[in-house]
Amino acid sequence: MDLKERIIKLVHNNFDQIVEIRRHLHENPELSFQEYETSKYIISLLNKWNIKYHSGIANTGIECIVEGKNPEKKVIALRADMDALPIEEQNNFIYKSKNKGVMHACGHDVHTASLLGTLQILNQLKDSFEGTVKFIFQPAEEKLPGGAKQMIEEGILENPKPDFILGQHVYPELTVGKVGFRKGIYMASTDEIYITVKGKGGHAAMPEKITNTVLIASQIIVALQQIPKELAPKDIPTVLSIGKVTANGATNVIPNEVYLEGTFRTFNEEWRKVAHDHIKEIGETIAKRQKATVDVNIKNGYPVLHNNENETEKTIQFAKEFLGDDQVAELDIRMTAEDFAYFSQKVPACFYRLGTSSNEETKFPLHSPKFNVDENALKTGMGTMVYVTIKHLNT
């Protein structure tokens, strides 16, 4: 029996158990930096399977090691995130979330279950590969500063240091059985913008006696669009959006302060820094011109996610060997962000997509209260990750 056949057989044998694990995780979601019961559950499985692990990384994160032949030859890391979102689930299946207002609406339950299945299979195939596989169960992908950053700071990429890291993410735009890749720049950086316009509020009918903070805030919002539309380099996609405006006045009251919140996203780290200066300059210039003051706070979020071109090309070819050419798609860049990007800045990385849809009930977008997956995607997720990992280690 060749490697592909062995993997397919092991995926089939483990599938029901991994579905059960996924449903338990889906039923018991926990928010970012609060994944205590999730971590305990994963540890209980590792103990049951006699897998050595190191827990408590970034509080709830877990690291496991599986060694093949010649463990020091090469190290590949596999990562899954395990936090959920503050969303009230609207599905009606028996394993819907039991935690009110919390839901695995981004598929991290699938990521974690798939990685656990991958771990089981690779542990059963230790005679088939050389090197070492490091498994990373990561907290808090959904909330700044992100669990990846904290795990890196606590040494997750050391002892042993990976030569390459893989991550996968559910993708309802692809049907079950397919995976998707993009070489090079794939996902945007993401920063949070917080602006406070301050002035002398008062009666709206007496504009000569007040500072119209609402008008100034609106002018700042419009002026900020110069950045993506005029100031950004033509070859660097850029988005700046203000999504929240708070002006606690009334029909005839201009408030002393107006608060703005938004997001800035792009694909180039140097331009990102320049754009931050533009944001501050625009806010300060408009406020000063109208005798107001402004506080501009930009919270740096996740960096640009870069898929190593050479290693990703190899991964694409391995995925085609396992799934077939027609089951491997080429993806476009995405303005969404991922804290896997921190890993991609430290070691060669490949972050790819796992198709999860098969009917109308599984086509709801990520972060939807009705998001769900066809659980057959777990077969593709486990099988593909096992196969490409072994091929990378043995090549």
Buried (B, 14 or more C-beta within 10 A) or exposed (E): EEBEEBBBEBBEEBBEBBBEBBBBBBBBBBBBBBBEBBBEBBBEBBEEEEBEBEBEBBBBBBBBBBBBEEBEBBBBBBBBBBBBBEBEBEBEEEBBBEBEEBBBBBBBBBBBBBBBBBBBBBBBBEEBBBBBBBBBBBBBBBBBBBBBBBBBEBEBBEEBEBBBBBBBBBBBBBBBBBBBBBBEBBBBBBBBBBBBBBBEBBEBEEEEEBBBBBBBBBBBBEBBBEBBEEBBEEEBBBBBBBEEBEBEBEEEBBBBBBBBBBBBBBBBEEBBEBBBEBBBEBBBEBBEEBEBBBBBEBEBBBBBBBBBEEBBBBBBEBBBBBBEEEBBBEBEBBBBBBBBBBBBBBBBBBBBBBBBBBEEEBBBEBBBBBBBBBBBBBBBBBBBBBBBBBBBBBE
